[in-house]
């Protein structure tokens, strides 16, 4: 692996923690201000900062192999990419819903490959990670099955 020098130093642990806490607070305030039919769904958007934080920490964990880190890196890139299924620039925090689905898929894959203690050691969320992933995987599957693309895939697999 090539030795790469950063042009700027990484933010300190305190700066990273401040960013994570500020992002989580902003999403929480936004979600709490929403009402109506879709507001139940928005509570899952609250996990976006937690999952992004988890993926970033797993990327730096030496116990995770390179192949898995490439998947984790793809998940991180999906979070920060301005071009995705539901862009945050157009939809605001609700645009994190698809990012959460991608993160849950990646985390679920990692939980099936590595001891859960490795993954859970980086979890900063308020709820139990295994419960969250299980609940969101179920919701994500139901949500994804309603997308037009899933209907095409089902037809193709028949």
Secondary structure, DSSP 8 states (H G I E B T S, - for coil): ------SS----HHHHHHHHHHHHHHHHHHHHT--STTHHHHGGGGGHHHHHHHHHHHHT-TTS-HHHHHHHHHHHHHHH-S-STT-HHHHGGGGGHHHHHHHHHHHHHHHHHS-HHHHHTT--SSS-HHHHHHHHHHHHHHHHHTSHHHHHHHHHH-
